[in-house]
Amino acid sequence: MRHLYLFCLLFSLFTAPCLLTEARAAEQDTLTFRIVSYNVENLFDCRHDSLKEDYEFLPTSPRRWTYSKYRRKLDDLARTIIATGGWTPPALVALCEVENDTVLRDLTRRSLLREAGYRYLMTHSPDERGIDVALLYQPHLFKPIHWQGIRISTSTANYRPTRDLLHVCGLLLNLDTLDVFIAHLPSRSSGQKQSEPYRLIAAQRLKQAIDSICLRRIRPQIILMGDFNDTPANRSVRQILQVHVPPTIPYSPQPDALYHLLARHVGQKQKPWRHAARGSYKYHGRWELLDHIIVSGHLLLPTSPLYTSEDMAGIAALPFLLEEDPKYGGHRPFRTYQGPKYLGGYSDHLPVYADFRLLY
């Protein structure tokens, strides 16, 4: 009888931790946390702002940007965001090329997105064209606790004011901290090589901001999104930001390093749509990846409460976002304007997205 008592006691001591672990695991729930990054191609209202160069997007301009065209674009963008989310509104949406609070208020409250309950944060930059970046977020999935616009300033000659960087720090459902950066680096309008030094300056400021987060966080969870006007192979991404391709075998991401979720997607047909888009932007018949989703190494660890991988990211080559390319063949993004000509499309960029598994 005594031996039986000792056996039961030892059995309970060994099995109690396992039962406790199983109980805790049963208490956890899992959801898919989707993020989207989208350059929406000049989302301007049709009223003049005396502080901005918005003359192209007025009813009296050669583009004839009227209220009806504006409202149509709002609904088109809303449809795109919902469709990119798999017909469920994504948790976070990074937007590039938005003019002001008016367009974001109209997008979130007066378009097809009005039932989604989005709130937004945006920058107010010195950009000469008057465009900014913004973050739409689902407040029940992501609660901002701090945000700031990061100014890119330099004494370099001929440097034109550009978009601020947006940094938003928020809490997830499991009360973990997530840092989100949104960037729209200087354009290539003066030529890729001539304009590269300006993107390198902006990328350096972005790297400083990310490094400061890594120093302050014990377990930094960082997402970097936006239109960099550079590809993963360009210096701003590869050398300044020091972004890597995720490791395969052996799988050992460095927790504080940055990894590109889309670098290997270039040149591939995009799942699940499998259309001819092999990048997020098409220039002179060649697809390029200018829109990026970059994460810190912690988010690539399968044991992380917030986890993602390359297989959970992609380019949203939705059929209605593409049109035939009569000059170069294949397809191209169905844009709103081709020069001054109104086409009535969505954007000259395709959205990019990534799914995360969130344990809470």
N, C-alpha and C positions, 0 to 999 in steps of 0.2 A: 504494500500500500504506500509505503514511504517512497519507493522507487517511482511509482506511478505519479505521485505528487511532484517529485523533482522533475520528471519528464514534462509534465504539463506546464510547470513554471518556466523551464528552459524554452519550450515551444512558444509560449506566449511572449517571451522576451525577444526571440528571434523574429517572430511574425508581426509584432506590433508595429515596428517601423514601416514594414511593407504595407500593412493595412492603412497606416496613416498617410503614406505617400499616395496610395490609390484613392483615398478619400479626398485628399487635396486635389489630385488630378481630376476627379469627378466634379469638383467644385468649379474648375476652370471651364471657360467657354471659348470658342474660336469663331472669328469672323474674318472675312476677306476685306482688306483695307486697300482700296484702289486709289492711286494718284494719277493725275493727268497733267501734261504740259502742252500748251497750245499757243502758238503765235496766231492771233486772230485777224491779222492783216488790216491795220488801220481802223479800229473801232472808234470812230469819231461821231459825236452828235452833229447836228446841222445848224448849230448856233455859233457865232463868232466869239472867241475869247481873246480879248485885247492883249493878253500876255503870251499868246501862243501863235505859232505860224500854222494856223489851221485853214488858210484860205482855200486850199484844194478841196476841202470837204464842207462846202457851203452850197446852198441851192443856186447861187449865182455864179459858181465856179464852172470851168469847162467840164468838170466831172458831173455837174448837176446832182450833187449829193442831197437828195430830198428826204423828207421825213418818212415817206413810204418806203424808200430804199433802206433807210436806217432801221425801221421797224422790221422789215423783212430779214435784214442781217442779224438782228437780235434773235429772232426765232430760229434762224438757220444755225446760229452758234449754239443756242440752247439745245436744239435737236442733236447737234454733233456731240456735245458734252454728255448728254444722256445716253446716246448710242455708244460712245466710247466707254462708258461705264457699264456696258452690257445691259442697257435699258434700266439701270439703277444708278442714281446720281453718285458719282465718285466722292470719296471722302474729302479729297483735296484736289483743287484745280489751279495750276499756275497759268496765268495769262500774260502774254506779251502784246504790246501795241494797243493799249487802252488809253483813252484820252483823259478821263476825269471821273469823279464820283458819279456824275449824271449817268454815264453809260453803264457803270457797274450797278447802280441802283435800278436802272431800267432793265438790265439783263437779269438781275436776281429777283425783281418784283413785278415786272411787266411783260416778261417773255414767257415761253413755255417752261422756264425754270422756276416760275413763281411758287409752285407747289413743293419744290425741293427743299426750301428752308435755308438756302445758302446765306451766309454772311461773308463779308469781304474785308480785306485790308489791302492798301495800295500805297505806292510811293508818290511823291510830288516832286518831280525832278526838274532840273534846269534844261532838260533836253530841248533843243531848238524847235523840233517839230511838235513838241508837246505831248509825247507819248510816254507811257509809264508801264510798270509791271504791277500785277496784283495777285492775290491769293483768295480764291473762294474756298470756304471750308464749311463742313457740316458740324455745327456746334455740339451735337450729341456724340460726335466721334473724336473731335479735336477741339480743345479749349485753349485759345491763346492766353498766355500769361505775360508775354512781353513781345514787342515788335519794334523794329526800327528801319528806317531807310538809311543806307550807307552811301554817302556821297563819294564820288570818284573825282578827286581833285589832283592837279599836277601843274607844275610850272613849265611843262613842255610847250614849246612854241607851236602855234596852229592847232592846239588841242581843242576840239569843240566840246561843249558841255554834252554829257550823255546821260543815259538813264541811271538812276540810283539802283543799288542792289537792295533787295528786300530780305530781311531776316525776321522770321517769326518763330518764336519758341512757344511750345504749347504742351499740354498734357493729353495723353491718350486715356482710353478707358481703364487701363491697368495702372494709371497714375505715373507711368514712365514719361520722361521728358523727350520730346522730339524737336529737333532744330531743323527748320526748313529754310533754304536759301533759294531765291529766284533771281535770275540774272538775264539781262538782254544786252549783250556786249555790243560795242560799236560796229556799225554796218560795214559792208564791203563796197559801198557805193563808189568810192574813189579808186577801187581796185583792191584785190586781195592782199598783195604785197605792200602797197602803199599804206593801207589802213591797218596792217597787222600790229605795228607798234602801239596803237591805241587800245587794241584788244589785250595786248600783253600787260599794259598798265592796269586795265580793269581787272584782269585775271589775278594780278598780283595783289590788288586790294581785296579781292574775294578770298584768296588763299590766306591772307593775314587774318581775316574775320573767322574763317574756318579753323585755323590753327589756335586762335584764342579760345574757341569753344572746346577743342580737344584738350587744352590745358586745364580748363575749368571743370569738365565733366569726368567722372570716374569711368563711365561707360557711354561715350558719346554715340548718339544715334542721330545721324545727319543725312538729310536728303537735299541734293542740289539739282535744280531743274531750270530750264529756260532755253532761249535761243542764243547760242554763243556766236553765231555767224562764223564758226569754225567747226571743223570736223574733229573726231577723236585723235586723228594723226597730227593735227596742227600744234604748234608750240604752246599756245595758250592752255590747251587741255593736257597735252602730254608732258611738257616741261615745267610750266608755271604751276598748274594745279596738281601735277604729279598723279594723274589718274591712270589706274591700271586696268587691264582686262582681268575679270575674276579668274582665280586659279581653278584648275580642274583636278588633276591627280598629281601629288597628294593635295587634298582640299584644305588649305590652311591660310585663309585671309588674315591679314594683319588688322587688328581691331581699329587702329587709328588711321589706316590708309584709306584712300578713296578708290572706288571701283565703278566702272562704267557698265551699266546693265544692257546697253544697246550696241556696243561696239561691234559685236559679232553678228548683229542683225543686218548690217549693211550688205547689200547685194543679194539678200535672200527674199523670197516671197513671204509675205507676212501672214502668219496664222492669227486668227482662224479664217481671215478673209481671202488670203492667197491671191491677191490681185497683183498687178504689175509694179506696184510701188516698192522700190528697193532702197528707200531712204525717206526722209521727211520733207525734202525740198528738191526741186528739179531745176537745174540751170543749164541752158544750152544742151538739152538732151541727156544730161548726166544727173543721176540721183546722188544726193549728198545727205549726210546726217548732220544737220545744224542744230537740231533740238535734242537735248540731252537729259538723261536721268542718271545721276551719279549718287552713290551711297557710301557711307562709311563701312568699314569691314565688320563691325559688330552686327550689322543688319544681314550679313551673309552667313552668319553662324546658325546652323539648324536649331541650336538650343536657345537662341534668342527669342524673347517673347514677341518681338516684332521681326519677322524674317521674310526675306525675299531671295530671288535668284534670277539668273538670266532667262530661264524658261518661263518666268512669271512676268516678263516685260515684252513690249513689242511696239510696233508702229501701227496706228489705227488706219489701215488702208480700206476704209469703208467705201463701198461702191459709189455712193452718192457724192463723195468728196473728190472723185476723180472724173476726168473727161479725156477724150481722145486727144492725143498730141499730133496734130496734122503735119508739123514740120519735122519732128524727130522720130515719130513713131511711138507706139505704146501708149501709155497714159501719163497724165500730169495732174497736179492738184487743180481742182476747179475753183479758180480764184474769183474775187469780187470784181477787180479791175485788171485789165491788161493795158498798162499805160493809162491814157485818159478814157479808154473804151470800157463801158460797163458791161460785164459778163453776167452778173447776178449770181455768182458762185459764193463759196464759203470763205476760203483763205488760200494763200499761196503756199502755206505749210500744212502738213498733216499732223494731227495730234500724236503724241507718244504717251505711253502709259506703263504702269507697273503695279502688280498686285503684291500685297504683303499679307502674311498670316499673322494675325494678332491674337495672342492669348491674354485673357483678362478674367 
